[in-house]
């Protein structure tokens, strides 16, 4: 199933419906810190920004492919570290990729 994010924040129920998962699944991923704490409306409802929606899509797709929750957590950590390294690197993306792979760019 393709997981497409909305261009605006979604409440938990709308997010669950859009991604075809249970509300409790989203709550569980928050509890174990696979998903960050979402923002809230003035009335206290949780709202998920597009970046949160993309992260949920990543987790759900990984689970569909047979990855364990623990593996998803490890992949998320690697993904974050890679983004941090890439943001700090002023070189081209291909050089960053080679560096991340442990290979010399020259």
Buried (B, 14 or more C-beta within 10 A) or exposed (E): EEBEBEEEBBBBEEBBEBBEBEEEBBEEBBEEEBBEEBEEEEEEEBBBBEEBBBBBBBBBBBBEEEBEBEEBBEBBEEEEEEEEEBEEEEEEEEBBEBBBEEEEEE
